């Protein structure tokens, strides 16, 4: 069965561009360019949200959809250590949606864009017979871009924030619980509908000199960590008791460990720091940023292993996160 990783690899090998101004092309969270004479790197990413594949209109307002569509792109910029600058929007709409819906969609984008310093500079419009499609290209700048490559055996793996909260919100939506009945449910729904891209954290990490490699968590640890490891030529071991889970999800019959490993759409940052710098890094990490968690380390042996419980032998971690082409 063909999968997303295979398609990306195929496109990179067969059709990936090369040139003096292209620093990093297909295969990372975003492309990195350095135009002649520029003192900064330009970072470019594109992401799309398709109705009934990535969202359902009954699950979120148009403003929430606009926020999320931009947030997933800005998260890619954050993973590269880039500051958001500009974005374009290609929008395909069914005939039953009117001006009020479109204005609300763009209000959701604009509110997030203003907070992150990004400007809308163009796009495209089309009619769609199959539902809403929102495709955004975001452009940022970085003095020192971060990549998935660069990790070394022994480096400590960190994540920001919590894992599994967005997936817990998705589980609620799939059960028809569109309005949260308590604070923990409302927090999970918010994480699913309006994620917070870690742009400030990513830029700080890139400039700090502590992190060797970085990416964002869009498809789940079990899908994304192997991508970082492959780019860095290493393996990893993670510890379930150190994952910053969302334990409240057990209240609606979810497994917090499974959601943290496989849930996806957290849009937190995953990165590696040399072990000798870990203590200094944790002391320097700004107190106003999202909390940090050490979740494991990079190792020489390939593959991802995890210990389900403290004291148990590590076992292979199967990739069960989100893949657009998995049936």
SVG drawing of the C-alpha trace seen along z (x, -y; Angstrom):
<svg xmlns="http://www.w3.org/2000/svg" viewBox="-27 -42 55 48">
<polyline fill="none" stroke="black" stroke-width="0.4" points="0.0,0.0 1.3,-3.4 1.8,-5.9 2.6,-9.5 6.3,-9.0 6.7,-6.9 5.1,-9.6 7.3,-12.4 10.4,-10.3 9.4,-9.6 8.8,-13.3 12.1,-14.3 14.1,-11.8 12.4,-12.3 11.3,-15.9 13.0,-17.8 14.5,-21.1 18.2,-22.1 19.8,-25.4 22.3,-27.8 19.5,-29.7 17.7,-26.5 19.1,-25.5 16.6,-22.8 13.8,-21.4 11.3,-18.6 11.4,-16.4 11.5,-18.8 8.7,-20.8 9.3,-23.6 11.6,-24.6 14.5,-27.0 15.7,-29.6 18.4,-32.2 18.0,-34.7 21.2,-36.3 22.1,-39.2 19.7,-38.3 21.0,-38.4 18.2,-36.1 16.8,-32.7 13.3,-32.5 11.2,-29.6 8.2,-28.5 5.5,-25.9 2.1,-24.9 -0.7,-22.9 -4.3,-22.2 -7.4,-21.3 -10.1,-19.3 -13.7,-19.0 -14.6,-15.4 -10.9,-14.5 -9.4,-17.0 -12.5,-18.5 -16.3,-18.6 -18.2,-21.9 -20.5,-20.8 -17.6,-20.5 -16.3,-24.0 -17.2,-27.6 -15.7,-29.2 -13.6,-31.4 -12.2,-28.3 -11.5,-26.7 -9.6,-29.9 -7.6,-29.9 -6.7,-26.2 -5.9,-26.4 -3.3,-29.1 -2.0,-27.6 -1.0,-24.3 1.2,-26.3 2.6,-28.6 3.5,-25.5 5.7,-24.3 7.5,-27.7 7.9,-27.4 9.5,-23.9 12.1,-25.6 12.8,-28.4 11.3,-31.0 9.2,-34.1 6.0,-34.3 5.9,-37.1 3.3,-36.5 0.7,-34.1 -1.6,-33.4 -4.9,-31.5 -6.3,-29.3 -10.0,-28.7 -12.4,-26.4 -16.1,-26.7 -19.4,-25.0 -22.1,-27.2 -24.2,-27.1 -21.7,-29.3 -22.0,-33.0 -20.2,-36.2 -20.8,-36.0 -19.2,-32.5 -16.2,-33.7 -15.7,-36.8 -15.8,-34.7 -13.2,-32.3 -10.8,-35.2 -11.5,-36.8 -10.3,-33.7 -7.1,-33.7 -6.5,-37.4 -6.8,-37.3 -4.1,-34.7 -2.0,-36.4 -2.0,-39.7 -0.8,-38.0 2.0,-36.2 3.0,-39.2 1.9,-37.7 0.3,-39.5 -2.2,-38.2 -0.7,-39.0 -2.9,-37.1 -4.3,-33.7 -6.9,-32.2 -10.6,-31.4 -12.6,-28.6 -15.9,-26.8 -15.9,-23.3 -18.4,-20.6 -17.0,-18.4 -16.8,-20.6 -14.5,-23.3 -10.8,-23.3 -8.4,-25.7 -4.8,-25.8 -2.4,-28.2 1.2,-29.0 3.1,-30.7 6.4,-32.5 8.7,-33.3 12.3,-34.4 15.0,-32.9 18.6,-33.9 19.5,-30.2 17.0,-27.7 16.4,-24.4 16.1,-21.0 15.0,-17.5 18.6,-16.4 21.4,-17.0 20.5,-14.8 23.2,-12.6 23.1,-9.5 22.8,-10.5 20.9,-13.7 17.9,-14.3 14.5,-14.5 12.1,-17.2 8.5,-18.2 6.7,-21.4 3.2,-21.5 1.0,-18.4 0.3,-15.5 -3.0,-13.9 -5.2,-16.8 -6.2,-17.6 -6.9,-13.9 -9.0,-13.8 -11.0,-16.7 -11.4,-14.8 -12.7,-11.8 -15.4,-14.0 -16.4,-15.5 -16.7,-12.0 -19.1,-11.1 -21.2,-14.1 -20.1,-16.1 -19.6,-19.4 -20.0,-21.5 -17.9,-20.5 -19.7,-19.5 -16.9,-20.4 -13.6,-22.4 -11.4,-19.4 -13.7,-18.7 -13.7,-22.3 -9.9,-22.5 -9.6,-19.4 -12.1,-20.8 -10.1,-24.1 -6.8,-22.2 -8.5,-20.4 -10.1,-23.4 -7.7,-26.3 -4.2,-25.0 -1.5,-27.5 1.5,-27.4 4.8,-27.6 6.4,-30.3 8.0,-32.3 9.4,-29.1 10.7,-27.8 12.5,-31.1 14.0,-31.1 15.2,-27.5 16.8,-28.2 18.7,-31.2 19.6,-29.7 22.2,-27.2 20.9,-24.4 18.8,-22.4 20.4,-20.3 17.2,-19.3 13.5,-20.0 10.1,-19.4 6.5,-19.9 4.1,-17.2 1.3,-17.1 0.8,-13.3 1.7,-11.9 5.0,-10.9 4.8,-7.4 4.7,-8.9 6.8,-12.1 9.7,-10.9 10.7,-8.3 10.9,-11.1 13.3,-13.1 15.3,-10.0 15.6,-9.0 16.8,-12.6 19.3,-12.4 20.5,-8.8 19.7,-7.7 17.1,-5.8 15.3,-6.7 14.0,-5.4 11.1,-7.1 9.5,-6.5 5.7,-6.5 5.8,-7.8 7.6,-10.9 5.1,-11.8 3.1,-15.0 -0.2,-13.3 -3.8,-14.6 -5.1,-12.3 -8.6,-13.9 -9.3,-12.1 -9.7,-8.8 -13.0,-10.4 -14.4,-9.8 -13.0,-6.3 -9.7,-7.4 -6.3,-6.0 -4.1,-9.0 -0.9,-7.1 -2.2,-6.0 -3.4,-9.5 0.0,-11.0 1.8,-8.5 -0.5,-8.3 -3.0,-11.1 -1.6,-13.9 -2.6,-17.5 -0.9,-18.7 1.4,-21.0 3.9,-21.0 7.6,-21.1 9.8,-18.0 13.6,-18.6 16.9,-17.2 19.5,-18.8 23.0,-17.4 23.0,-15.7 25.9,-17.9 23.8,-21.0 20.5,-19.8 20.8,-21.3 21.9,-24.7 19.1,-24.6 16.4,-23.9 17.7,-26.8 17.8,-29.2 14.3,-28.2 12.0,-31.2 9.5,-30.7 6.6,-32.2 7.0,-29.5 4.9,-26.3 6.2,-23.6 9.0,-21.2 9.1,-17.5 12.1,-15.1 10.5,-12.1 13.6,-10.1 16.8,-10.2 18.4,-9.5 20.4,-6.3 22.8,-4.8 20.6,-1.7 17.9,-2.5 14.2,-2.2 12.0,-3.6 11.5,-1.7 9.5,-2.6 9.0,-1.3 5.2,-1.0 5.9,-1.1 8.8,-1.9 11.1,1.1 9.7,3.0 11.9,3.9 11.7,1.6 9.7,2.7 9.3,1.4 6.9,-1.5 4.6,-0.9 3.7,-3.9 0.0,-4.4 -0.3,-8.1 -2.2,-10.0 -1.5,-9.2 -3.7,-10.7 -3.3,-7.5 -4.0,-4.9 -7.4,-3.3"/>
</svg>
